[in-house]
Amino acid sequence: MIATLQQQVNTMLLQQQGSRVEVAKPQMFNGKMEEVSTFINTARLYIRMKMTEEAATTQVAWVLSYVQGGVAEAWKDNLLDKLAKGESEVESAEQLFTKIRNNFGETSEEDVRATGVKLQEIPQLIIIYGI
């Protein structure tokens, strides 16, 4: 009986501490297109290994804490304002990852030609319009 109780206590302690496996945290993300996939994959893995018990809002805030500098800083500030006002549709880390990929991910030449926007203008449009 004592052994069973000790095992239950140990299991509860492990669940509270999260995984004991070391997991790399993502590098700061500043909006560079070539770093989008690496940032999302690293953040997704960390959440899966260390933050599964955390609320979705905590996971979103944690990911946003790694969005700093460059064009991503203004984008994040805009998103935080929308979240504070309840105007954003981001309710999970996965939705945030989709938004990051859509805003900063690779843009094909065809997409650029269709909009008539020069590739160099895209980061400025993101800042101005929060797209």
N, C-alpha and C positions, 0 to 999 in steps of 0.2 A: 504494500500500500504506500509506504514512504517513497519507494523508488518510482511509483507511478506519479505521485504528486511532484516529485523532483523533476521528472521528465516533462510534466505539464507546465511547471514554472519555467523551465529552460526553454520550452517551445514558445511560451508567451514572451519571454525576454528577447528571444531572437526575432520575433515578429515586431516587437517595439523598436528594436535597433535597426531593422532593415537587414539587407544582405550584408554579410561580412566580406564579400568579394569586393575587391577594389575596382572601381569603374571610373574611367576618365571623364572629367567634365568637359563640356565644349569650350572651344576658344571663343573669345568675344567676337560677335558678328557685327560687322559695320556696313553690310549691304553689298559686299562684293559678290557678283554673280557666280564666280567660280568657287565660292565657299559655301553656297547655299546647301547643297546636298550633304557635305561633311558636317555642317552645323546641325542640320535637322537630324541626321542619323545618330550623331553623338548625343544630342539632347534626348532623343527618343530612347536610346539604349540606357542612358542614365536614369530616366524616369521609370523605365521598365524594371531596372535592377534595384533602385533605391527609393522610389517615391510612389509606389503603387497604392499605398495606404493614404496618401495625401489627397486632399480635396482638389478637384479640377481647377478651381481658382488659384490655389497655391501652385500647382504645376504651371499654369499659364504665367503667373507672376515670376516664378523661378526662371522660365525660359526667357521672358522679357528682360530679366536682370542681366542676361548675357548679350542683349542687343544694345550695343553702345558704339557711338562714333559714326563718322561718315554719314551717308544719306539715311542710314537705318535709325539714327538717333531721332531725327525729326519725325520719321514714320512711327517710331515707338511712342513718342510724346503724343502724337495725334491719336494713336490707338488707345493709349492710357486715358486721354480725355474722354474718348467715346465710351470706354469701359466704365469710367466713373459716372458718366451720365446715363448709363444703361442703354446706350445707342449702338453697341457693337454686338455682332453675332458670334463672337469668339467665346465659346463656353467650355472648350477643352483644349488640351495641348495639341491634339491632332488637328483641330480646326485652325489653331494658330500656325501650325506647320504648313498647312495648305495656304494660308494667307501669306506667309513668308515666301513660300515657293512661287506663288502667283505674282507677288510684288517684286521679288528680287531674282527669281530663277531665270534660266536661259530664255532669251527672246530670239526667235528665228528671224532671219533676214526678211522672210515673207511677211511676218507679223509687222515688222518695222515699215516695210514698203506699203502695206495696206493702210497704215495709220498716217503715213506721210510725216512721221516724226523721225528726226535723226537719232541714231542710237545714243549719241552723247547727250541728248536732251532728256532722255528717260529718267535718270536720277533726279533731275530738277523738277520734272512733272510729278514724281512721287512725293517730293517734299511739298510742293505747292498745293496739289490736289488730294494728297493722302491716298493715292490709288495704289 
